[in-house]
Every structure is written in structure tokens, then in C-alpha cells.
Amino acid sequence: MSRRRRVSCDVLAFDPELVGRLSAEAEERLLREPDGGRMIVKALRHAWQAALTPVQRTYMQEYYIKMKTMKRIAEEYGVNIGTVSRTLSRARNRLREVLQYYL
């Protein structure tokens, strides 16, 4: 069973200083971009706001930032655990679709 990797709150909030907190390799990659990675950060902000529903954003914040289990999220929001799982999966897929040309 693999453990979930803790995702920094800054990653999902898309803080303007994000590039400075990335790994050295990722930072170098972004800095090689003609605009220093600003376009990618802008794409992330746009994808987060435009591509995801409010419920998807909420569940992703609960799961990845607050590190709650799917079971706990389901209990707190009064939904089935399968609903939480599908919502998270669809959110990840949607972000992947929207960002595939940027990353």
C-alpha cells in the first residue's frame, strides 16, 4: 500500500512565489521557459478556478492539503465514499487534461 505524498498548501493555492519553493530540477525547467515559468503558474491558477467544480476544489483541498481520508471527507459532507473517490479522480483527470500542454 503506497502512502500519499503530502502536497504543500502553496501548490494548490498557486502562490506567486511557488517557483522558489519547487525542487531544484523543476525550478530549472521553469526558468528555462521564455517567461520564467509565469505562463505555467498562470495556467495552474486558471485550471484550478475554471476547470474544476467547487466540490472538486473542496474535496481536493480536504484530501491533499488537510490530509483527510476519503472516509472522513464522505462523513463530513454526508456523501458516499465512492462519491469522494470519483470526484477526486475526475478532478485529477480534468487538471491533467487542461495542463497537459503546459507541463
Summary of the structure (lengths in Angstrom):
residues: 103
radius of gyration: 14.9
end to end distance: 28.0
largest distance: 46.5
contacts: 245
relative contact order: 0.13
helix: 69%
strand: 0%
